[in-house]
Amino acid sequence: MKKKILMGKGDLVKALHDRNASLTREEIAEVINGALALIVETVAKGGEVGLHGFGKFRSVDLLPRTLRTPKTGMSGRIVDRALPRFTAGKSFREVLTANSPAFAAPE
């Protein structure tokens, strides 16, 4: 089983700085924060943000519904709300599929 790698925003800033030392870490962090804020603002307004080959950010509306707890029989109401969604682009999916052991070529 592969070990999971968690990359936080600070790790991303460091990795980008290592690839491009002409920008300071503060400048890189500012660009990342600005891009993420713009994505969040656009999706919150009902728009979509598509990054060719990477993926698409959008929101989906969940309709209000009534749920019932099987154990107690109590029911409750869930209000309508919007949730963020990300759909991976073709290039991103192809990289993941090529690196997946389930799809590895036989040796």
Summary of the structure (lengths in Angstrom):
residues: 107
radius of gyration: 20.1
end to end distance: 18.6
largest distance: 62.3
contacts: 201
relative contact order: 0.11
helix: 40%
strand: 25%
